[in-house]
Amino acid sequence: MRSNQDPLLLQAFAAELKDRRTKLSLSQDALAHQAELNRTFIAKMELAATSPSLTSLFRIAKGLHVKPDELVLAVAKRYRKELRHDKHQAH
């Protein structure tokens, strides 16, 4: 993982991706096919091991049948929760 990655943001994206995928009853393979991405890339994102490029983010949104901005807003909401949770644990 690159050092400039925010682990809490990766966790928020991972959770949102997995939650939306499972609610659609899609396997990682099915989502990868619909998004024109590699299944192992989907798996790594769900493990918060990597983050998507802008192109991949748009493909993932298409595969999840949502607008990219809706996906980003949902991730931002989770991220704020992660930040609050992390802040409370630090005290």
Backbone hydrogen bonds, N-H to C=O, Kabsch-Sander energy under -0.5 kcal/mol:
donor,donor_aa,acceptor,acceptor_aa,energy
5,Q,2,R,-1.5
10,L,6,D,-2.5
11,Q,7,P,-2.3
12,A,8,L,-2.2
13,F,9,L,-2.5
14,A,10,L,-2.7
15,A,11,Q,-2.5
16,E,12,A,-2.2
17,L,13,F,-2.8
18,K,14,A,-2.5
19,D,15,A,-2.5
20,R,16,E,-2.6
21,R,17,L,-2.5
22,T,18,K,-2.6
23,K,19,D,-2.1
24,L,20,R,-1.3
25,S,22,T,-1.4
26,L,21,R,-2.4
31,L,27,S,-2.5
32,A,28,Q,-2.7
33,H,29,D,-2.3
34,Q,30,A,-2.5
35,A,31,L,-2.6
36,E,32,A,-0.7
36,E,33,H,-0.7
37,L,32,A,-2.7
42,I,38,N,-1.8
43,A,39,R,-2.5
44,K,40,T,-2.4
45,M,41,F,-2.1
46,E,42,I,-2.3
47,L,43,A,-1.2
48,A,45,M,-1.5
49,A,44,K,-2.9
50,T,44,K,-0.8
57,L,53,S,-2.5
58,F,54,L,-2.0
59,R,55,T,-2.1
60,I,56,S,-2.9
61,A,57,L,-2.4
62,K,58,F,-2.1
63,G,59,R,-2.5
64,L,60,I,-1.9
65,H,62,K,-1.2
66,V,61,A,-2.5
71,L,67,K,-1.9
72,V,68,P,-2.5
73,L,69,D,-2.5
74,A,70,E,-2.0
75,V,71,L,-2.2
76,A,72,V,-2.6
77,K,73,L,-2.1
78,R,74,A,-2.0
79,Y,75,V,-2.8
80,R,76,A,-2.3
81,K,77,K,-1.7
82,E,78,R,-2.6
83,L,79,Y,-2.7
84,R,80,R,-2.3
85,H,81,K,-2.8
86,D,82,E,-2.9
87,K,83,L,-2.4
88,H,84,R,-2.3
89,Q,85,H,-1.9
90,A,86,D,-1.3
91,H,87,K,-0.6
91,H,88,H,-0.6
